Structures are given as C-alpha cells and as structure tokens.
C-alpha cells in the first residue's frame, strides 16, 4: 500500500515540477495525473499496490464535493446573476464531452477491429 501511495505522490511531484518550470498555466496535479496515466499505459497495467490505494481513495470521493457545495451556497447571488452563462457553459461542455467520447470510442473500436 505504501508503494502505491508513493507512486501517486511521485507523479504529483513530477507534475508540480513540470508545472513550475515548463507549463505554468496547467495545474501540477493535472500534469501528474496525465504522466501517471501515460506511465500505466506504457507498463500495460496497474500494479496491485496502486490499485489498492486508488480503491481506497475512491471510497471517499464524496467528501471532495462538500467544499464545492459550500462554495455554491456562499456565491449563490453571483450564480443567480450569471445563471444564463453558467447554464450555457454547462450544456455546451456536456455536448462537447459526449461528442468527443463518442468519436474516441468510434476511433478505438475501429482500431481494435483492425488488430
């Protein structure tokens, strides 16, 4: 379990370094997550320690939404004032996400059919 946690923290630290010195506009944890995914793709799988830590984290993901809910209540007047823009952005992002996912699934299914 410790080795899995060390892997996650290592890739987050790498992401922070890349963010600090090369890509300051991107958050370090996002870069670290991308690096971790690339590493796992190159290794062609997830080891047991990392899977155990990820399963443990996923059990408590609901707690991460508590600060967001507090922020929504705190900024409710601003959200009401900009409701149209927010709703438009949400609908647009959902449509783009679904379209991108469909195109990616279509592309990957063709690739698997050729192999």
Number of C-alpha atoms within 10 A of each C-alpha: 13 10 13 18 15 14 15 18 14 14 22 21 16 19 23 21 16 17 19 14 8 10 14 12 8 14 14 21 18 15 21 23 16 15 16 19 15 12 14 13 11 9 10 9 11 14 12 12 16 18 15 16 18 15 11 12 10 10 9 10 10 8 9 9 11 11 9 11 10 11 11 13 10 11 10 13 11 10 14 10 10 11 13 11 11 13 11 11 12 12 12 11 12 12 12 12 12 11 12 12 12 12 12 12 12 11 11 11 11 11 10 8 7 6 5
